[in-house]
Amino acid sequence: MATPGAVPFDYDSNPDRYRMGSKLSNDHSRINLYARVAARLTGADLVLDVGCAEGVLCEAMPDKRLIGLDMSMPFLRNHPAPRIQANATAIPFRDNTFDGVTAVNMLYHLTDPRPALKEAKRVLKPGGVMIAATIARTDSPEFAGYRTRPPTTFDAEEAPEIVRDVFGEVEVDAWDAPLLTLPTKASIRDYLLVRRVSREAADKAAQELDVPLSVTKRGAMANRSKACLT
């Protein structure tokens, strides 16, 4: 396997790439990852969403007090208050502040996710829950002939072990199923463009693949309660 690397961070320069991906998921996915995360936080009164983007988790848990944290100002402008621009490795809150901390599809942007996980652990109250979610290297295998996804620093294959390094034992919720259906040639093209596939390869896939196309989604969510730490 190639050496894992951090996924490039382009949200300030190209926020529409993320927005297009969110729209595709909202329109065509049969599950809502953020609702799945929210279900793990039913007992949390105050939540910090690290890598909050434009507030998708807020929408999934409108009855909770949630603070968004992100490095991208274009996203934070659209996130409901309260929100703060900060780095995941230097969270500007006191120890034992939050009932829940989430990091959904963002730790792979870091060269080493462990310092961010340690910060999440620090700001969690005793009994608080940390949730980290990410996709697998083998996600969307239907497109294997059109894209190569290099290993990242926080793929689902190793993510539980990385979280375990900081938090101890974790509970893992994994998925591997045809959870998204792309109905048109244009949606196939856009799905690949969101994943940084070249326009040429995306157009080729759109031309060659039949629609509707069922896409296998693979990923994992690791969560851990601080109450059990020694």
Disulfide bonds with the S-S distance in Angstrom:
none
